[in-house]
Amino acid sequence: MVRMGFTGIFSRAVLVAGMLCFSIVHAQEWQDLTAEQQEALSPFADRWESLEPNSRKRLLRGVERWDSMTPEDRELLRSRMEYWRGMSAEDRARVRRHADEFEGMTPEERERARRNFERFRGMSPQNRQALRDRWDAMSPEQRERARERMRKASPNQRQTVRERWESMSEEEREELREQRDRHREGLR
């Protein structure tokens, strides 16, 4: 067995890392992609050379994920990609902005956002629309105050309010909204 000092180990590690980096960069040329990669990325063939290196890497990672997907997952992804292509540029920009905001959240904030999304998705279409309408009717200041109240509330407080609200009939909810509005008018 050959003993290698720290310098020898370090030199070999640098050499291996350099070879890996070279292969990643080198494999980014269209002609160096495998036939399977070229087939999967064929919609990008005519503009591959003009894509930024990070975009190429992201697309190659996507191909790797695609290869590991089940047929059902692939079909789901296809339908989502079709939906994405049908969106306006403005809507796609909004989605990207929200994705960037999500990435900037702490793990706890992301988990809370996921739970809220699941809860929203579990609502009836009528209740989701009513919630959207109420939110849209709020001023930016009202929205920020609502966000701040929810941030300050403990998880138990939020759950209690949520359960109480969900157990109310639509008439009770409307009465509560009217009381709130009368209270706000009295504060002005």
N, CA, C and O of each residue as an XYZ file, in Angstrom:
752
protein
N       0.848     -1.167      0.000
C       0.000      0.000      0.000
C       0.894      1.231      0.000
O       1.859      1.327      0.759
N       0.545      2.170     -0.875
C       1.337      3.393     -0.994
C       0.756      4.435     -0.058
O      -0.453      4.664     -0.030
N       1.634      5.058      0.703
C       1.193      6.120      1.590
C       1.358      7.437      0.873
O       2.376      7.689      0.227
N       0.361      8.263      0.991
C       0.385      9.542      0.308
C       0.253     10.648      1.348
O      -0.598     10.573      2.234
N       1.073     11.646      1.244
C       0.991     12.776      2.150
C      -0.173     13.678      1.776
O      -0.850     13.466      0.770
N      -0.389     14.690      2.608
C      -1.472     15.641      2.377
C      -1.335     16.310      1.016
O      -2.335     16.486      0.319
N      -0.138     16.680      0.626
C       0.081     17.356     -0.658
C      -0.333     16.456     -1.810
O      -0.950     16.927     -2.766
N      -0.010     15.185     -1.739
C      -0.388     14.252     -2.802
C      -1.891     14.069     -2.892
O      -2.461     14.047     -3.983
N      -2.524     13.940     -1.744
C      -3.978     13.784     -1.721
C      -4.633     15.048     -2.256
O      -5.556     14.982     -3.068
N      -4.155     16.197     -1.799
C      -4.720     17.471     -2.237
C      -4.542     17.647     -3.740
O      -5.466     18.083     -4.426
N      -3.368     17.312     -4.253
C      -3.103     17.455     -5.691
C      -4.040     16.581     -6.500
O      -4.565     17.021     -7.523
N      -4.256     15.361     -6.066
C      -5.168     14.466     -6.784
C      -6.605     14.963     -6.698
O      -7.344     14.877     -7.679
N      -7.009     15.476     -5.553
C      -8.372     16.000     -5.410
C      -8.591     17.178     -6.355
O      -9.638     17.286     -6.993
N      -7.592     18.064     -6.441
C      -7.696     19.207     -7.355
C      -7.772     18.721     -8.795
O      -8.548     19.261     -9.584
N      -6.989     17.718     -9.152
C      -7.004     17.169    -10.506
C      -8.379     16.572    -10.836
O      -8.926     16.827    -11.909
N      -8.931     15.784     -9.919
C     -10.251     15.183    -10.142
C     -11.311     16.271    -10.257
O     -12.166     16.207    -11.141
N     -11.268     17.257     -9.389
C     -12.247     18.347     -9.454
C     -12.130     19.092    -10.778
O     -13.140     19.429    -11.396
N     -10.918     19.344    -11.205
C     -10.715     20.013    -12.491
C     -11.263     19.206    -13.645
O     -11.864     19.760    -14.566
N     -11.058     17.889    -13.603
C     -11.569     17.027    -14.669
C     -13.099     17.040    -14.676
O     -13.716     17.068    -15.741
N     -13.704     17.019    -13.501
C     -15.162     17.064    -13.427
C     -15.705     18.384    -13.961
O     -16.673     18.402    -14.721
N     -15.078     19.485    -13.561
C     -15.517     20.797    -14.047
C     -15.376     20.879    -15.563
O     -16.259     21.401    -16.244
N     -14.271     20.366    -16.087
C     -14.066     20.401    -17.531
C     -15.140     19.591    -18.241
O     -15.676     20.018    -19.263
N     -15.453     18.408    -17.688
C     -16.447     17.558    -18.356
C     -17.824     18.205    -18.313
O     -18.588     18.078    -19.269
N     -18.155     18.892    -17.232
C     -19.451     19.557    -17.141
C     -19.524     20.687    -18.162
O     -20.509     20.800    -18.893
N     -18.495     21.520    -18.217
C     -18.484     22.633    -19.165
C     -18.426     22.100    -20.586
O     -19.147     22.584    -21.458
N     -17.572     21.104    -20.832
C     -17.401     20.566    -22.168
C     -18.688     19.913    -22.657
O     -19.032     20.045    -23.832
N     -19.405     19.213    -21.781
C     -20.632     18.519    -22.170
C     -21.755     19.495    -22.485
O     -22.838     19.087    -22.905
N     -21.502     20.769    -22.286
C     -22.545     21.741    -22.549
C     -22.645     22.112    -24.021
O     -23.602     22.776    -24.419
N     -21.691     21.705    -24.831
C     -21.795     21.952    -26.268
C     -22.802     20.963    -26.832
O     -22.814     19.797    -26.438
N     -23.651     21.420    -27.754
C     -24.718     20.575    -28.286
C     -24.191     19.254    -28.830
O     -24.747     18.194    -28.544
N     -23.115     19.318    -29.618
C     -22.591     18.099    -30.247
C     -22.032     17.111    -29.231
O     -21.857     15.934    -29.545
N     -21.748     17.583    -28.004
C     -21.208     16.695    -26.976
C     -22.291     16.047    -26.109
O     -21.990     15.197    -25.272
N     -23.551     16.450    -26.311
C     -24.636     15.845    -25.552
C     -24.911     14.446    -26.100
O     -24.660     14.165    -27.271
N     -25.426     13.584    -25.244
C     -25.785     12.241    -25.709
C     -27.012     12.352    -26.615
O     -27.707     13.368    -26.615
N     -27.264     11.313    -27.370
C     -28.429     11.297    -28.266
C     -29.721     11.467    -27.458
O     -30.647     12.149    -27.897
N     -29.777     10.841    -26.271
C     -30.965     10.952    -25.425
C     -31.159     12.391    -24.939
O     -32.276     12.909    -24.919
N     -30.052     13.024    -24.548
C     -30.140     14.405    -24.102
C     -30.583     15.316    -25.248
O     -31.426     16.193    -25.062
N     -30.005     15.100    -26.437
C     -30.381     15.916    -27.593
C     -31.860     15.731    -27.926
O     -32.546     16.693    -28.272
N     -32.346     14.505    -27.822
C     -33.760     14.252    -28.123
C     -34.653     14.989    -27.118
O     -35.628     15.637    -27.500
N     -34.311     14.882    -25.830
C     -35.117     15.522    -24.795
C     -35.069     17.036    -24.907
O     -36.044     17.724    -24.606
N     -33.924     17.547    -25.344
C     -33.742     18.996    -25.422
C     -33.957     19.544    -26.831
O     -33.607     20.689    -27.115
N     -34.525     18.738    -27.701
C     -34.687     19.148    -29.105
C     -35.408     20.491    -29.281
O     -35.090     21.206    -30.231
N     -36.372     20.876    -28.409
C     -36.984     22.205    -28.587
C     -35.973     23.356    -28.439
O     -36.238     24.481    -28.865
N     -34.823     23.064    -27.835
C     -33.814     24.099    -27.612
C     -32.643     23.997    -28.588
O     -31.703     24.786    -28.502
N     -32.685     23.043    -29.509
C     -31.546     22.776    -30.390
C     -31.110     24.006    -31.178
O     -29.918     24.299    -31.260
N     -32.067     24.727    -31.757
C     -31.700     25.854    -32.612
C     -31.130     27.039    -31.852
O     -30.485     27.903    -32.447
N     -31.359     27.092    -30.550
C     -30.830     28.224    -29.766
C     -29.899     27.791    -28.639
O     -29.535     28.605    -27.791
N     -29.509     26.514    -28.622
C     -28.671     25.985    -27.548
C     -27.400     26.808    -27.359
O     -27.037     27.144    -26.232
N     -26.734     27.126    -28.443
C     -25.454     27.839    -28.350
C     -25.619     29.243    -27.768
O     -24.669     29.796    -27.214
N     -26.803     29.818    -27.888
C     -27.007     31.175    -27.372
C     -27.505     31.186    -25.923
O     -27.601     32.249    -25.311
N     -27.822     30.009    -25.374
C     -28.289     29.949    -23.989
C     -27.129     30.201    -23.025
O     -25.985     29.829    -23.286
N     -27.454     30.833    -21.922
C     -26.468     31.061    -20.861
C     -26.032     29.711    -20.286
O     -26.830     28.774    -20.261
N     -24.786     29.592    -19.825
C     -24.324     28.328    -19.240
C     -25.216     27.826    -18.100
O     -25.458     26.624    -17.992
N     -25.706     28.736    -17.249
C     -26.577     28.301    -16.150
C     -27.886     27.734    -16.677
O     -28.417     26.779    -16.111
N     -28.410     28.307    -17.750
C     -29.641     27.780    -18.343
C     -29.393     26.385    -18.904
O     -30.226     25.491    -18.754
N     -28.252     26.207    -19.545
C     -27.918     24.882    -20.080
C     -27.829     23.857    -18.954
O     -28.357     22.751    -19.066
N     -27.155     24.235    -17.871
C     -27.012     23.317    -16.736
C     -28.374     22.960    -16.160
O     -28.644     21.800    -15.848
N     -29.234     23.979    -16.023
C     -30.556     23.734    -15.470
C     -31.346     22.771    -16.364
O     -32.020     21.864    -15.875
N     -31.251     22.981    -17.670
C     -31.951     22.089    -18.604
C     -31.391     20.671    -18.543
O     -32.147     19.701    -18.597
N     -30.072     20.549    -18.432
C     -29.469     19.209    -18.335
C     -29.889     18.505    -17.044
O     -30.131     17.298    -17.039
N     -29.974     19.266    -15.948
C     -30.457     18.669    -14.691
C     -31.905     18.219    -14.852
O     -32.308     17.185    -14.319
N     -32.685     19.009    -15.598
C     -34.076     18.639    -15.857
C     -34.175     17.334    -16.628
O     -35.050     16.511    -16.358
N     -33.275     17.145    -17.592
C     -33.261     15.894    -18.360
C     -32.937     14.723    -17.434
O     -33.534     13.653    -17.549
N     -31.997     14.927    -16.524
C     -31.657     13.864    -15.573
C     -32.863     13.501    -14.713
O     -33.142     12.325    -14.479
N     -33.581     14.536    -14.242
C     -34.774     14.274    -13.433
C     -35.835     13.557    -14.272
O     -36.494     12.630    -13.801
N     -35.987     13.999    -15.518
C     -36.966     13.398    -16.434
C     -36.710     11.899    -16.574
O     -37.638     11.091    -16.538
N     -35.440     11.544    -16.733
C     -35.082     10.133    -16.912
C     -35.459      9.282    -15.700
O     -35.709      8.085    -15.835
N     -35.501      9.894    -14.521
C     -35.802      9.131    -13.309
C     -37.297      9.149    -12.962
O     -37.706      8.541    -11.974
N     -38.119      9.845    -13.770
C     -39.550      9.972    -13.469
C     -40.348      8.766    -13.944
O     -39.978      8.070    -14.889
N     -41.457      8.550    -13.246
C     -42.418      7.536    -13.687
C     -43.209      8.115    -14.860
O     -43.232      9.332    -15.042
N     -43.855      7.268    -15.652
C     -44.691      7.780    -16.756
C     -45.775      8.754    -16.269
O     -46.090      9.723    -16.959
N     -46.340      8.501    -15.091
C     -47.374      9.390    -14.551
C     -46.786     10.761    -14.228
O     -47.398     11.788    -14.521
N     -45.595     10.774    -13.622
C     -44.941     12.041    -13.302
C     -44.587     12.811    -14.568
O     -44.692     14.037    -14.609
N     -44.167     12.084    -15.602
C     -43.839     12.733    -16.869
C     -45.074     13.376    -17.481
O     -45.002     14.487    -18.007
N     -46.202     12.689    -17.415
C     -47.435     13.242    -17.979
C     -47.866     14.483    -17.205
O     -48.314     15.464    -17.799
N     -47.732     14.441    -15.888
C     -48.059     15.601    -15.068
C     -47.167     16.789    -15.448
O     -47.644     17.914    -15.589
N     -45.876     16.523    -15.609
C     -44.954     17.583    -15.984
C     -45.288     18.134    -17.369
O     -45.243     19.346    -17.582
N     -45.621     17.252    -18.308
C     -46.002     17.709    -19.649
C     -47.190     18.670    -19.579
O     -47.190     19.719    -20.224
N     -48.197     18.300    -18.792
C     -49.385     19.156    -18.704
C     -49.050     20.487    -18.045
O     -49.588     21.524    -18.431
N     -48.164     20.464    -17.053
C     -47.757     21.725    -16.408
C     -46.957     22.601    -17.359
O     -47.098     23.824    -17.356
N     -46.115     21.969    -18.174
C     -45.328     22.740    -19.142
C     -46.254     23.361    -20.192
O     -46.041     24.496    -20.619
N     -47.264     22.625    -20.597
C     -48.213     23.158    -21.568
C     -48.980     24.335    -20.963
O     -49.197     25.350    -21.623
N     -49.379     24.188    -19.720
C     -50.064     25.279    -19.031
C     -49.155     26.514    -18.960
O     -49.599     27.636    -19.204
N     -47.880     26.291    -18.624
C     -46.898     27.373    -18.530
C     -46.781     28.100    -19.867
O     -46.788     29.330    -19.919
N     -46.673     27.331    -20.942
C     -46.549     27.950    -22.266
C     -47.784     28.763    -22.626
O     -47.680     29.729    -23.380
N     -48.944     28.398    -22.108
C     -50.177     29.114    -22.386
C     -50.351     30.381    -21.568
O     -51.248     31.178    -21.843
N     -49.506     30.574    -20.567
C     -49.602     31.766    -19.714
C     -49.042     32.976    -20.439
O     -48.178     32.856    -21.308
N     -49.546     34.138    -20.070
C     -49.005     35.378    -20.630
C     -47.628     35.633    -20.027
O     -47.290     35.094    -18.972
N     -46.845     36.453    -20.703
C     -45.510     36.795    -20.198
C     -45.625     37.449    -18.819
O     -44.787     37.224    -17.946
N     -46.661     38.253    -18.634
C     -46.877     38.923    -17.353
C     -47.141     37.911    -16.243
O     -46.597     38.026    -15.145
N     -47.979     36.920    -16.536
C     -48.271     35.889    -15.533
C     -47.039     35.049    -15.215
O     -46.801     34.709    -14.056
N     -46.253     34.713    -16.239
C     -45.026     33.937    -15.989
C     -44.055     34.744    -15.126
O     -43.405     34.196    -14.237
N     -43.961     36.055    -15.394
C     -43.074     36.910    -14.587
C     -43.547     36.946    -13.136
O     -42.732     36.923    -12.214
N     -44.868     37.003    -12.936
C     -45.412     37.013    -11.581
C     -45.088     35.707    -10.869
O     -44.711     35.720     -9.698
N     -45.230     34.584    -11.557
C     -44.929     33.283    -10.954
C     -43.446     33.204    -10.596
O     -43.089     32.733     -9.516
N     -42.582     33.666    -11.505
C     -41.137     33.654    -11.211
C     -40.822     34.512     -9.996
O     -40.006     34.132     -9.156
N     -41.475     35.683     -9.901
C     -41.244     36.582     -8.766
C     -41.656     35.894     -7.464
O     -40.945     35.973     -6.462
N     -42.807     35.219     -7.485
C     -43.254     34.508     -6.284
C     -42.313     33.356     -5.945
O     -42.058     33.089     -4.771
N     -41.798     32.675     -6.958
C     -40.848     31.581     -6.707
C     -39.580     32.127     -6.064
O     -39.030     31.515     -5.148
N     -39.118     33.273     -6.543
C     -37.938     33.894     -5.944
C     -38.205     34.282     -4.491
O     -37.346     34.099     -3.628
N     -39.393     34.817     -4.223
C     -39.761     35.172     -2.847
C     -39.784     33.928     -1.970
O     -39.306     33.948     -0.835
N     -40.343     32.847     -2.504
C     -40.412     31.590     -1.759
C     -39.016     31.095     -1.419
O     -38.767     30.654     -0.297
N     -38.100     31.167     -2.387
C     -36.722     30.723     -2.147
C     -36.033     31.575     -1.085
O     -35.133     31.099     -0.393
N     -36.455     32.835     -0.953
C     -35.853     33.726      0.030
C     -36.393     33.548      1.443
O     -35.895     34.168      2.383
N     -37.407     32.703      1.596
C     -38.014     32.486      2.913
C     -37.155     31.556      3.767
O     -36.331     30.792      3.264
N     -37.379     31.649      5.062
C     -36.747     30.697      5.974
C     -37.455     29.354      5.800
O     -38.565     29.314      5.269
N     -36.841     28.260      6.233
C     -37.526     26.951      6.136
C     -38.889     26.947      6.839
O     -39.831     26.320      6.354
N     -39.000     27.640      7.972
C     -40.271     27.687      8.695
C     -41.318     28.438      7.887
O     -42.474     28.019      7.826
N     -40.919     29.548      7.264
C     -41.857     30.312      6.447
C     -42.310     29.508      5.227
O     -43.480     29.547      4.846
N     -41.371     28.780      4.620
C     -41.742     27.948      3.466
C     -42.729     26.863      3.876
O     -43.691     26.588      3.159
N     -42.490     26.253      5.023
C     -43.399     25.206      5.491
C     -44.781     25.782      5.773
O     -45.789     25.161      5.435
N     -44.841     26.955      6.386
C     -46.130     27.599      6.656
C     -46.836     27.927      5.333
O     -48.049     27.751      5.219
N     -46.086     28.399      4.342
C     -46.674     28.705      3.032
C     -47.223     27.434      2.385
O     -48.300     27.458      1.788
N     -46.494     26.334      2.498
C     -46.981     25.065      1.940
C     -48.284     24.628      2.609
O     -49.228     24.214      1.936
N     -48.326     24.725      3.947
C     -49.541     24.339      4.666
C     -50.718     25.216      4.251
O     -51.825     24.723      4.034
N     -50.467     26.528      4.142
C     -51.535     27.442      3.732
C     -52.024     27.110      2.323
O     -53.223     27.151      2.046
N     -51.091     26.784      1.444
C     -51.471     26.436      0.081
C     -52.338     25.178      0.072
O     -53.352     25.127     -0.624
N     -51.944     24.174      0.835
C     -52.728     22.944      0.908
C     -54.112     23.210      1.478
O     -55.103     22.655      1.003
N     -54.178     24.054      2.490
C     -55.468     24.401      3.077
C     -56.335     25.127      2.044
O     -57.525     24.841      1.918
N     -55.736     26.060      1.310
C     -56.452     26.799      0.271
C     -56.953     25.841     -0.805
O     -58.094     25.943     -1.254
N     -56.105     24.921     -1.209
C     -56.467     23.961     -2.250
C     -57.597     23.043     -1.790
O     -58.369     22.538     -2.605
N     -57.687     22.832     -0.480
C     -58.739     21.980      0.059
C     -60.093     22.670      0.198
O     -61.095     22.023      0.500
N     -60.120     23.972     -0.022
C     -61.380     24.715      0.081
C     -62.236     24.460     -1.163
O     -61.732     24.077     -2.218
N     -63.522     24.681     -1.008
C     -64.406     24.567     -2.166
C     -64.073     25.700     -3.145
O     -63.561     26.739     -2.728
N     -64.353     25.514     -4.424
C     -64.087     26.590     -5.394
C     -64.785     27.902     -5.025
O     -64.226     28.979     -5.237
N     -65.984     27.822     -4.484
C     -66.701     29.033     -4.099
C     -65.988     29.764     -2.961
O     -65.859     30.988     -2.983
N     -65.529     29.005     -1.971
C     -64.820     29.625     -0.848
C     -63.484     30.202     -1.286
O     -63.083     31.266     -0.816
N     -62.782     29.501     -2.194
C     -61.519     30.045     -2.708
C     -61.765     31.364     -3.425
O     -61.024     32.328     -3.234
N     -62.812     31.404     -4.254
C     -63.107     32.634     -4.990
C     -63.511     33.760     -4.045
O     -63.119     34.911     -4.237
N     -64.297     33.424     -3.024
C     -64.699     34.443     -2.047
C     -63.471     35.004     -1.328
O     -63.380     36.208     -1.087
N     -62.538     34.129     -0.990
C     -61.315     34.576     -0.334
C     -60.501     35.479     -1.262
O     -60.003     36.524     -0.844
N     -60.371     35.065     -2.519
C     -59.650     35.909     -3.495
C     -60.323     37.269     -3.639
O     -59.654     38.302     -3.670
N     -61.649     37.263     -3.727
C     -62.380     38.525     -3.893
C     -62.163     39.457     -2.697
O     -61.950     40.658     -2.863
N     -62.222     38.882     -1.486
C     -61.991     39.717     -0.293
C     -60.569     40.270     -0.297
O     -60.351     41.440      0.018
N     -59.611     39.432     -0.649
C     -58.216     39.867     -0.680
C     -58.022     40.970     -1.724
O     -57.357     41.973     -1.466
N     -58.607     40.771     -2.897
C     -58.478     41.760     -3.972
C     -59.111     43.091     -3.602
O     -58.661     44.145     -4.052
N     -60.155     43.042     -2.782
C     -60.850     44.270     -2.385
C     -60.084     45.056     -1.322
O     -60.388     46.224     -1.079
N     -59.102     44.430     -0.692
C     -58.336     45.098      0.366
C     -57.308     46.043     -0.230
O     -56.768     45.803     -1.310
N     -57.052     47.116      0.494
C     -55.985     48.033      0.089
C     -54.639     47.394      0.453
O     -54.602     46.469      1.264
N     -53.543     47.870     -0.129
C     -52.224     47.325      0.244
C     -51.960     47.423      1.750
O     -51.341     46.536      2.338
N     -52.433     48.508      2.365
C     -52.225     48.667      3.804
C     -53.010     47.621      4.587
O     -52.506     47.054      5.557
N     -54.251     47.369      4.162
C     -55.060     46.355      4.839
C     -54.434     44.970      4.687
O     -54.432     44.175      5.627
N     -53.912     44.691      3.511
C     -53.266     43.395      3.290
C     -52.054     43.233      4.200
O     -51.840     42.172      4.786
N     -51.271     44.289      4.309
C     -50.075     44.208      5.155
C     -50.466     44.027      6.616
O     -49.830     43.255      7.333
N     -51.514     44.734      7.070
C     -51.978     44.555      8.456
C     -52.450     43.122      8.679
O     -52.175     42.537      9.727
N     -53.153     42.554      7.709
C     -53.623     41.162      7.841
C     -52.439     40.212      7.914
O     -52.431     39.292      8.732
N     -51.441     40.426      7.068
C     -50.240     39.578      7.109
C     -49.549     39.686      8.461
O     -49.124     38.685      9.039
N     -49.444     40.913      8.954
C     -48.757     41.141     10.229
C     -49.508     40.469     11.379
O     -48.886     39.869     12.256
N     -50.841     40.565     11.381
C     -51.628     39.890     12.432
C     -51.386     38.381     12.399
O     -51.237     37.749     13.444
N     -51.348     37.816     11.213
C     -51.127     36.377     11.110
C     -49.708     35.990     11.528
O     -49.498     34.938     12.132
N     -48.738     36.844     11.204
C     -47.364     36.548     11.621
C     -47.221     36.575     13.134
O     -46.491     35.770     13.712
N     -47.929     37.515     13.777
C     -47.819     37.661     15.224
C     -48.608     36.608     15.987
O     -48.276     36.293     17.130
N     -49.643     36.062     15.372
C     -50.481     35.078     16.061
C     -49.702     33.782     16.246
O     -48.906     33.384     15.397
N     -49.951     33.148     17.360
C     -49.315     31.848     17.602
C     -49.994     30.806     16.708
O     -51.110     31.021     16.237
N     -49.325     29.691     16.479
C     -49.962     28.637     15.672
C     -51.307     28.190     16.246
O     -52.241     27.907     15.496
N     -51.403     28.129     17.576
C     -52.673     27.730     18.202
C     -53.758     28.764     17.945
O     -54.905     28.411     17.671
N     -53.395     30.053     18.033
C     -54.370     31.099     17.759
C     -54.850     31.035     16.309
O     -56.045     31.155     16.035
N     -53.913     30.845     15.391
C     -54.290     30.759     13.977
C     -55.208     29.568     13.738
O     -56.199     29.675     13.015
N     -54.877     28.435     14.345
C     -55.687     27.236     14.169
C     -57.078     27.427     14.757
O     -58.065     27.006     14.154
N     -57.169     28.048     15.915
C     -58.468     28.287     16.548
C     -59.336     29.175     15.672
O     -60.511     28.875     15.461
N     -58.777     30.256     15.162
C     -59.530     31.163     14.289
C     -59.962     30.424     13.028
O     -61.105     30.550     12.590
N     -59.060     29.666     12.454
C     -59.356     28.923     11.221
C     -60.501     27.931     11.451
O     -61.435     27.853     10.653
N     -60.418     27.180     12.543
C     -61.461     26.196     12.832
C     -62.803     26.870     13.087
O     -63.845     26.393     12.636
N     -62.769     27.970     13.807
C     -64.013     28.696     14.089
C     -64.630     29.204     12.793
O     -65.833     29.065     12.573
N     -63.805     29.790     11.941
C     -64.284     30.324     10.665
C     -64.864     29.207      9.797
O     -65.930     29.373      9.204
N     -64.180     28.091      9.721
C     -64.621     26.986      8.868
C     -65.902     26.340      9.396
O     -66.655     25.744      8.625
N     -66.156     26.450     10.695
C     -67.363     25.842     11.259
C     -68.581     26.757     11.097
O     -69.710     26.317     11.315
N     -68.373     28.007     10.725
C     -69.482     28.951     10.578
C     -70.225     28.734      9.262
O     -69.651     28.298      8.264
N     -71.504     29.048      9.290
C     -72.280     29.043      8.051
C     -71.927     30.316      7.276
O     -71.322     31.237      7.825
N     -72.297     30.358      6.036
C     -72.014     31.555      5.218
C     -72.742     32.772      5.785
O     -72.224     33.886      5.727
N     -73.936     32.565      6.330
C     -74.687     33.683      6.929
C     -73.943     34.231      8.146
O     -73.860     35.445      8.329
N     -73.403     33.336      8.978
C     -72.647     33.776     10.157
C     -71.385     34.532      9.737
O     -71.017     35.536     10.348
N     -70.741     34.044      8.704
C     -69.544     34.718      8.207
C     -69.890     36.120      7.711
O     -69.182     37.085      7.999
N     -70.979     36.218      6.968
C     -71.382     37.525      6.438
C     -71.727     38.481      7.573
O     -71.385     39.663      7.514
N     -72.399     37.981      8.604
C     -72.728     38.820      9.755
C     -71.453     39.304     10.448
O     -71.358     40.463     10.851
N     -70.488     38.416     10.581
C     -69.211     38.786     11.191
C     -68.500     39.851     10.358
O     -67.930     40.792     10.911
N     -68.530     39.710      9.045
C     -67.919     40.719      8.169
C     -68.603     42.077      8.340
O     -67.937     43.112      8.387
N     -69.937     42.065      8.434
C     -70.668     43.326      8.615
C     -70.315     43.970      9.948
O     -70.146     45.188     10.021
N     -70.201     43.160     11.013
C     -69.798     43.696     12.316
C     -68.412     44.321     12.226
O     -68.170     45.403     12.761
N     -67.518     43.634     11.551
C     -66.157     44.153     11.369
C     -66.188     45.492     10.636
O     -65.513     46.443     11.030
N     -66.978     45.555      9.569
C     -67.059     46.789      8.785
C     -67.635     47.939      9.613
O     -67.156     49.069      9.528
N     -68.673     47.646     10.421
C     -69.258     48.684     11.276
C     -68.231     49.157     12.297
O     -68.134     50.349     12.589
N     -67.455     48.198     12.843
C     -66.422     48.551     13.816
C     -65.362     49.458     13.165
O     -64.936     50.447     13.762
N     -64.949     49.117     11.958
C     -63.955     49.930     11.257
C     -64.490     51.333     10.976
O     -63.764     52.318     11.101
N     -65.750     51.414     10.599
C     -66.365     52.725     10.340
C     -66.362     53.576     11.606
O     -66.140     54.785     11.549
N     -66.610     52.939     12.742
C     -66.614     53.656     14.016
C     -65.244     54.165     14.405
O     -65.138     55.133     15.159
N     -64.183     53.527     13.903
C     -62.811     53.939     14.223
C     -62.371     55.127     13.396
O     -61.396     55.794     13.740
N     -63.064     55.398     12.326
C     -62.641     56.489     11.418
C     -63.107     57.818     11.865
O     -62.831     58.822     11.209
